[in-house]
Amino acid sequence: MTSSLRTRAVHAGRDDLTDLGVHAAPLDLSTTYPSRDSAAEAARIDAFAAGAELDGPPIYGRVGNPTVERFERALAELEGFEHGVAFASGMAAVSACLLSAVAQGKRHVVAVRPLYGCSDHLLESGLLGTEVTWAAPDAVAAALRPDTGLVFVETPANPTLAEADIAELARACGDVPLAVDNTFATPVLQRPGHHGARMVLHSATKFLGGHGDVMGGIVACDAAEAARLRQIRFATGGVLHPLAGYLLLRGLSTLPLRVNAASATAATLASRLGEHPAVTAVHYPRIGGPLVAFEVDGDPHALIGAVRLITPAVSLGSVDTLIQHPGSISHRIVDEGDRHGAGVSDQLIRMSVGLEDVEDLWADLEQALKAL
């Protein structure tokens, strides 16, 4: 039965609850699972080690967990993929995708700036054995090599909210997998898999969780890639805790409501900021969304220090509005020249709009802008 994203967000990962006779999804905190048939367990572990999905009851928490698997199935369904593989953080998910390419003998990555600062640093540093070529979206095809294992893009991008045409990028990639960080848009605003992306990544810490109290990451992908990612997760130990999986599944049920409400407020604030004399530029995506970036005439740190209702903190996607100076925090780890070249100016401020009343938020911004 076909249903809207809003309906699927409520029911995905919970389809079997009525048959189980429960209303809330179970939380399984076990780290190990007993079995009297050790020979059968050996066979299942061999199959898992070869990349197969674990069939039957769980074995050990690092292999899989029923609560986490509910979240994985739900997010994969919302993004339009067969499989989801969850990790302890968004960066653990990014790392697993890079390690998957390296394990296949394809260590070269083509990436589009700007990216989240830690993603940029991980690629630029080569810590995982990758080599990166930075390319504008229209230069991706020319940057591909025989050993290119991945093309990586974030759209809308952190923190400038620059957008890339996912379908055009997918065509430019040819047979090379395109991985899209969809953290800012979420499946509410765009589903990159529908436009040719082979992997869709989320820092689940942000909008998927939605309340600033859970950390996680996830990759939606096909069966073959999911098998590799599960093997990497098992070997490296970057597993998502079951309580985090439980909270993330719960967060998905209100995701469309939260994103749409915050997006409406953000659009209003972006318009008003564009008319304020202390604001020199406003960046707001064509697809909309809860994120607004703007540049100020004056000391951005003065504005950050002057807000009273808005929370001055890193991260995004919470029910309360967060504001930060990317050049000092989220992108501080990126070389200054590269940071500026990607459009992350020293005057840029990024704001993640929450669920407060728009007039209350605007009143706080107005009084804080006077500090400039």
PyMOL commands that set and color helices and strands:
alter all, ss='L'
color gray80, all
select helices_A, chain A and resi 5-11+17-20+38-49+66-79+90-103+117-125+137-143+166-173+186-189+192-195+223-236+242-253+255-274+300-306+336-341+358-369
alter helices_A, ss='H'
color red, helices_A
select strands_A, chain A and resi 83-87+108-111+131-134+148-154+178-181+199-203+217-221+279-283+291-296+311-312+322-324+348-352
alter strands_A, ss='S'
color yellow, strands_A
deselect
rebuild
show_as cartoon
